[in-house]
Amino acid sequence: MAVWRKLWCRNLLAVSLLFYILLHTIHVDARPANMSAAKEKAPASKDDNEILPPDHLNGVKMEMDGHLNKDFHQEVFLGKEIEEFEEDSEPRRNRKKLIDIFTKVDFNKDRSVSAKEMQRWIMEKTEEHFQEAMEENKNSFHAVDPDGDGHVTWDEYRVKFLASKGFDEKEIAEKIKNNQDLKLDEETQEVLESLKDRWFQADNPPADQLLNEQEFLSFLHPEHSRGMLKYMVKEIVRDLDQDGDKKLTLSEFISLPVGTVENQQAQDIDDDWVRERKKEFEDVIDSDRNGIVTMEELEEYMDPMNEHNALNEAKQMIAVADENQNHNLELDEILKYSEYFTGSKLMDYARNVHEEF
């Protein structure tokens, strides 16, 4: 398992234990390391965001550590506006925003949203996430390119990374320049080794051990590069594959680490996690329905700019709220199922819908 994923799992374990202790529940001997139902995205510091590849990638169905992206539906429906819904919890304002989004998705203005219209919208919102990542990458690249020559060496990156972890930047730079022992702790050294492997994967042929701005974008955001997307899939399969055949069975995809869960609340979380992953494996990822997921199937599933995936996602989103079973979405259906589309629950969703529309 890649080291930064190990560190994440350790942190998640500690938080989970503390949570249950505070609730006066029974001790948990071992918690699942990959539990999407219980996992919350911890906000990283600005410095960490500038130099470390993020675990969470907006608009991508799976996290870097193999978790399912529980916010995927909201991300591809709201695009950049997802932050506005997160920050503004006032139901009436959010309802008006949702009505405005509905009118934009309804491209032919027939007051209903078809799968094709939703597919078009999903592709537009995914592109927004791509553009946002590119803009953030400009700042990130300049932060690690101190001489401004348009290329970043591995040593330049190492210095900035270690400085972000509390090491003295000048001292580290001098030691690297003189090829001296950096005297790093074991965990930091392991993280660096994993990052170095990823660094050289992002270095496009002919390899020169330098990353330009586009290559650095691939280093931070593998969804922007076909080669790095393949690398990300390979890492996820390696972490989940138990028999070494470079494929995933259902049991491998949903398996939990060895351990005994004594608390019923924790067991319910585990059951939800297994149920979610089983459904995703069988209904979406295993495209040929043969009970085996290949790297090619997982890569297709992970590709955020795959139009076929976007159409399937559009049909799934419509099916969730399509109460009249006409394979389209009307405004009142989207408002009623607002929590699914936006993460925000709207009260009195039907009130004055037609007047406001």
JODAQUI-V764253 format. One record per backbone hydrogen bond with DSSP energy under -0.5 kcal/mol. NH is the residue of the N-H (numbers start at 1). CO is the residue of the C=O. E is the energy in kcal/mol with one decimal. If there is no record, write none. Layout:
# JODAQUI-V764253
NH_CO_E + NH_CO_E
This chain:
# JODAQUI-V764253
5_2_-0.7 + 6_2_-1.5 + 7_3_-2.4 + 8_4_-1.8 + 9_5_-2.4 + 10_6_-2.3 + 11_7_-2.3 + 12_8_-2.7 + 13_9_-2.5 + 14_10_-2.1 + 15_11_-2.3 + 16_12_-2.6 + 17_13_-2.4 + 18_14_-2.2 + 19_15_-2.3 + 20_16_-2.2 + 21_17_-2.3 + 22_18_-2.4 + 23_19_-1.3 + 24_21_-1.8 + 25_20_-2.5 + 29_27_-0.5 + 29_260_-1.2 + 30_260_-0.8 + 35_33_-0.6 + 36_34_-0.6 + 38_35_-0.9 + 39_35_-1.2 + 42_40_-0.7 + 49_45_-2.4 + 50_46_-1.6 + 51_47_-1.1 + 51_48_-0.6 + 52_48_-2.8 + 58_56_-0.5 + 60_57_-1.7 + 63_67_-3.1 + 64_55_-2.6 + 66_63_-1.6 + 69_61_-2.9 + 70_68_-1.1 + 72_69_-1.6 + 75_71_-2.4 + 76_72_-2.4 + 77_73_-1.1 + 78_74_-2.8 + 79_75_-1.8 + 81_78_-1.8 + 82_79_-1.5 + 83_80_-1.0 + 84_81_-0.5 + 85_81_-1.5 + 86_82_-1.7 + 87_83_-2.3 + 88_84_-2.0 + 89_87_-0.7 + 91_89_-0.7 + 94_90_-2.2 + 95_91_-2.3 + 96_92_-1.9 + 97_93_-2.0 + 98_94_-2.3 + 99_95_-2.4 + 100_96_-2.1 + 101_97_-2.2 + 102_98_-2.4 + 103_99_-1.9 + 104_100_-1.2 + 105_101_-2.5 + 106_102_-2.4 + 107_105_-2.2 + 109_106_-1.2 + 113_329_-2.5 + 114_112_-0.5 + 118_114_-2.4 + 119_115_-2.7 + 120_116_-2.3 + 121_117_-2.1 + 122_118_-2.8 + 123_119_-2.3 + 124_120_-1.8 + 125_121_-2.7 + 126_122_-2.5 + 127_123_-2.0 + 128_124_-1.6 + 129_125_-1.7 + 130_126_-2.0 + 131_127_-2.6 + 132_128_-2.4 + 133_129_-2.3 + 134_130_-2.0 + 135_131_-2.1 + 136_132_-2.4 + 137_133_-2.1 + 138_134_-1.3 + 139_135_-1.1 + 140_136_-2.2 + 141_137_-3.2 + 142_138_-2.0 + 143_139_-1.8 + 144_140_-1.1 + 144_141_-0.6 + 145_141_-0.7 + 145_142_-0.5 + 146_144_-0.5 + 148_145_-1.5 + 152_211_-2.2 + 154_209_-0.7 + 157_153_-2.1 + 158_154_-2.7 + 159_155_-2.2 + 160_156_-1.9 + 161_157_-2.8 + 162_158_-2.6 + 163_159_-2.2 + 164_160_-1.9 + 165_161_-0.8 + 165_162_-0.6 + 166_163_-1.6 + 167_162_-2.2 + 169_167_-0.5 + 172_168_-2.6 + 173_169_-2.6 + 174_170_-2.2 + 175_171_-2.3 + 176_172_-2.6 + 177_173_-2.3 + 178_174_-2.0 + 179_176_-1.1 + 180_175_-3.3 + 189_185_-2.3 + 190_186_-2.2 + 191_187_-2.4 + 192_188_-2.3 + 193_189_-2.1 + 194_190_-2.1 + 195_191_-2.6 + 196_192_-2.4 + 197_193_-1.8 + 198_194_-2.0 + 199_195_-2.7 + 200_196_-2.2 + 201_197_-1.4 + 202_198_-1.6 + 203_199_-0.6 + 204_202_-1.0 + 211_152_-2.2 + 216_212_-2.6 + 217_213_-1.7 + 218_214_-1.7 + 219_215_-1.9 + 220_216_-2.1 + 221_217_-3.4 + 224_221_-2.0 + 225_222_-1.7 + 229_225_-2.4 + 230_226_-2.0 + 231_227_-1.7 + 232_228_-2.5 + 233_229_-2.4 + 234_230_-2.5 + 235_231_-2.2 + 236_232_-2.2 + 237_233_-2.8 + 238_234_-2.3 + 239_235_-1.8 + 240_236_-1.6 + 241_237_-3.0 + 248_293_-2.5 + 250_291_-0.6 + 253_249_-2.2 + 254_250_-2.0 + 255_251_-0.9 + 261_259_-0.5 + 262_260_-0.7 + 267_263_-2.2 + 268_264_-2.3 + 269_265_-1.7 + 270_266_-2.2 + 271_267_-2.5 + 272_268_-2.3 + 273_269_-2.3 + 274_270_-2.5 + 275_271_-2.4 + 276_272_-2.5 + 277_273_-2.1 + 278_274_-2.5 + 279_275_-2.1 + 280_276_-2.2 + 281_277_-2.5 + 282_278_-2.5 + 283_279_-2.8 + 284_280_-1.7 + 285_280_-2.4 + 286_281_-2.5 + 287_285_-2.1 + 289_286_-1.5 + 293_248_-2.9 + 294_292_-0.6 + 298_294_-2.3 + 299_295_-2.5 + 300_296_-2.2 + 301_297_-2.2 + 302_298_-2.1 + 303_299_-1.3 + 304_302_-0.6 + 306_303_-1.3 + 307_305_-0.7 + 310_306_-2.1 + 311_307_-2.1 + 312_308_-2.2 + 313_309_-2.8 + 314_310_-2.3 + 315_311_-2.3 + 316_312_-2.2 + 317_313_-2.6 + 318_314_-2.2 + 319_315_-2.3 + 320_316_-1.5 + 321_317_-0.9 + 321_318_-0.7 + 322_318_-1.4 + 323_321_-2.1 + 325_322_-1.0 + 329_113_-2.0 + 334_330_-1.9 + 335_331_-2.5 + 336_332_-2.0 + 337_333_-1.9 + 338_335_-1.3 + 340_337_-0.8 + 341_337_-1.5 + 342_338_-3.1 + 343_338_-0.7 + 343_339_-1.3 + 344_338_-0.7 + 346_344_-0.5 + 351_348_-1.3 + 353_350_-1.6 + 356_352_-2.4 + 357_353_-2.4
